[in-house]
Amino acid sequence: MPASTSAARRLRLGVGIDTARYGHHVTFLGDDLQRVAPDLPVPESRVGYQRLERQLRRLCEKHPDAELHVRIDAAGQYAANLERFLRSLDLPLQVSVGEPKRNKDYHHAHSPKRQDDQTESWAMARYAVLERPAPSRETPPEFAVLRRIASRLEAQVRQTTRLTNQLHELLSAVFPELANLARDITVQWVLKLLERYPTAPRIAAARLDSLQGIPRLSPEKAQQLQTAARNSVGTLRGETCEALVRQLVRELRASLDDESRWKKLLTQAFDALPPGPHRRIATITGIGKVTAAAIVATAVSIERFQTPEKFVGFYGVFPRIVSSGVDKFGRSNPPGKKSMCAKGNDLVRGLLWNCAKSAALFNPAVRTLYQRLTSHSRPDGKLPLRGDVAFGHCMTKLLRLVFAVWKTDRDFNPQHYPWEPPANVCHLDHPDPATSDAATADEQTATLGATKAGDEGESVATPAQEITKATGHNEPHSSRDNVVTAATVSLSARTATDQHLPPSASCRSTAGSPQPFHGSVDFAALRRQVTLRQVLQHLGVLHRFRNSSGWGSQLRGPCPLHQSRSERGRTFSIDLQRNIFRCFNPSCAARGNVLDLWAAYHDLPLHAAALHLAETFGVIPPRLENGSQTQKQRRGTRNLSEAGSSTNKAGITPAHNT
């Protein structure tokens, strides 16, 4: 092997550090995973840090062309001093701080029989050499205090939750009926009641005016409590039981008081931060300073996240689909019940839950979303969501608004977008919210999304308009799906020309004069006039579809959306009787009806695609009178991002690729 090749392979040296409270352990590996220096124990002191610095400088002198990558296995906050020291050295170092869970799994995979400081630091050095992780962003010093307070507050919230659960368990044997009369046992009147009268017999024997004297306890509620206490089925009673309840109540009240004090300290640390775009978060209606401070403490910098999807995924606010295994035909089992992902920061998720409840009442963007998701006449034809599920979507909406205002450094403006568009606006400029989740007009961001003219007259989107597109909201499918964002608020005058739309798609009247297209298109009626068979014949691909079963209306063939005419495949399944389609290729995953296929094939918004389809097949676009959506229209609208199971109900099954 040439000497130059051997030298090139030793240009990267991995330094793995396993951190602890009183000292750290360091391993030095080369590209061949052999130790280039003896392992070094580093005490948490100035002497230990100087010893590590001398060893790193000797390596740089011995390998002047080498690139040193330091991988730190962070254990809590024990690595904070060491990380800052390493970043202050004038050496060619790249420092990355690994996630504890990922580091633990990596160590277990390569050293399953040993777990000590030597093997853990060796695993980190190996990770630095082979995996080549990207350098971690340095946490600014002024954010260090904020992060520590947020960490303590998170621990205190967990302690409060733990004590609340213990009190629930104890009351289930002492006074189980109380849970039906008080939705939250941590409110002050419940704690005051249990401190004075800890058991059901004590409440039943108390005078009614004494119960009514408890602050925030209404006379009606006091009467209900005493009636329930007299007929309680609780079995625990007596002085010992009373002492247990009183002690737990005192601990819970003390924990709540500590939690309030930590929140005050968190807001003070947030106010002490230097001016920056992070202060825009508190301008969002429904988000207070405590939540804004918790988000800033955990995210630190919005530049860490390239897209709003990554920002939302960082806090785990997306549904997790439980699906595993295949049936006897090799087809994937249908997905089970969706639940919110358990990952993410507990403190931020809990605060966002309360913010979503407030924003659903007072934030116009979130309020419109919540009303649409819980309505019994949803525009997308789906069943209304439960309130808690809808609040989960509102949490996602709030995070998208946070991403927008933080990224653009602009205050939240609830009057920026008309959440209820006027009836005389051309629907090409304002897409019909009842026809496309991807173009939902009531889910635009509240940042300024103006456009500026380019050198040649074309509209050039400003950064704020790019974020406008990013803050739209669809019901998320999973952490790995592409979330369809909201469409732009308006289209430029050249959009129809650039996309080669027919005159009808450019909002022209039958007389030929350019006039706005008033009213909504009846999509259900249009689909009855133009079938999927006609569209595939027009595209020249119907002859490539075959019926493998020999009966029924289901055909399979190559996908016209992501495959060229020369490619073969059977990933695209159509049902000519139901006029629906689905592509089982994971990179495409398109599904829907004839309008969705036409819109995807020509890369058009759904409203413009309907006008284009009518013009192509010589059909007069049917209109809905008074712009109202019929129930049939609502149920008939699908788009490519919809995760419904209508294709499965119609008998469309995954094709076996050949």
Secondary structure, DSSP 4 states (H G I P E B T S, - for coil): --HHHHHHHTSEEEEEEE--SSEEEEEEE-TTS-EEEEEEEEESSHHHHHHHHHHHHHHHHHSTT-EEEEEEE--TTTTHHHHHHHHHSSS-EEEEEE-HHHHHHHHHHH-TT--SHHHHHHHHHHHHHHT-PPPPPPPPGGGHHHHHHHHHHHHHHHHHHHHHHHHHHHHHHH-TTHHHH-S-TTSHHHHHHHHH--SHHHHHHS-HHHHHTSTT--HHHHHHHHHHHHT------SHHHHHHHHHHHHHHHHHHHHHHHHHHHHHHHHHTSPSSGGGGGGGSTT--HHHHHHHHHHH--GGG-SSHHHHHHHTT-SEEE----B-TTSPBPPP--EEE-S-S-HHHHHHHHHHHHHHHHH-HHHHHHHHHHH-TT-TT-PPPPPHHHHHHHHHHHHHHHHHHHHHHT----TTSS-SS--TTS-TTTS--TTT-GGG-GGG--SS---EEE-TTS-EEE-HHHHHHHHT-------TTSPPPPPPPS---TTHHHHTT--GGGGTB-TTSSB----SEE-HHHHHHHS-HHHHHHHHT-GGG-B-SSSSSSEEEE--TTTS-TT-----EEEETTTTEEEE--TTT--EEEHHHHHHHHHT--HHHHHHHHHHHTT-PPPEEGGGPPPHHHHHT---TT----HHHHTT-------
